[in-house]
Every structure is written in structure tokens, then in C-alpha cells.
């Protein structure tokens, strides 16, 4: 009987931990990142770069803002200077001498796409 009670209390503790972890994940902030690189001629002119665009409370809002950021990127370049192509949250801009690629990604605030920082 004591073994059964002990197992039941362990199940309650495990369930409580899982519930609090799920709630904490749902409440985290979301960060919108812009990843970009450029190619000039036949070589990559810049390595992939990551920059923070902003942070919001929900992934749904972040996804909407990512789409808006992609559209804004194409407006800033304008068709007079370059050919712009938008597919979802990715923008490709091609001028006479270079190609630029921008991608917008939503990640939890605990994830840094640049990888771990060294000491």
C-alpha cells in the first residue's frame, strides 16, 4: 500500500513539473531574426549575418511581423534599383552587380541562431 502511494505521489510531482514547463514555454517571448548574405560576382561577399529585428509575446504575432518585415525589405529596395522576389519570409534582391538574400525567422528568446558564445 505504501509503495502504491509513493508511486502516485511521484506521478503527481512529474505531472506538475511537466505542466509548469509547458506553461513557461508558452509564456516566453519570441524574437524575430533577420538572416542575410550577399553575393557579388561569383563569390560570397559576406558571410551569413544574423540581426535581431524585434521581440513579441506570441509566435503568431512574430510570424505576422516576419511577413511584414519581408514586404518592407522589398519596398525599401524598390524595383527601380533591383529585381525583388518574395517567397514567404524570404526575400531575394538582384541588382546588376550583386544578389542579396534576406530570411526572417521567429525563435524563442532562449535560442540564439548565431550559436553559443565563446569565453
Beta strands, then each sheet from edge to edge (+ up, - down):
strand 1: 30-40
strand 2: 43-44
strand 3: 49-56
strand 4: 83-87
strand 5: 90-94
strand 6: 98-108
sheet 1: 2+ 1- 3+
sheet 2: 2+ 1- 6+ 5- 4+
end
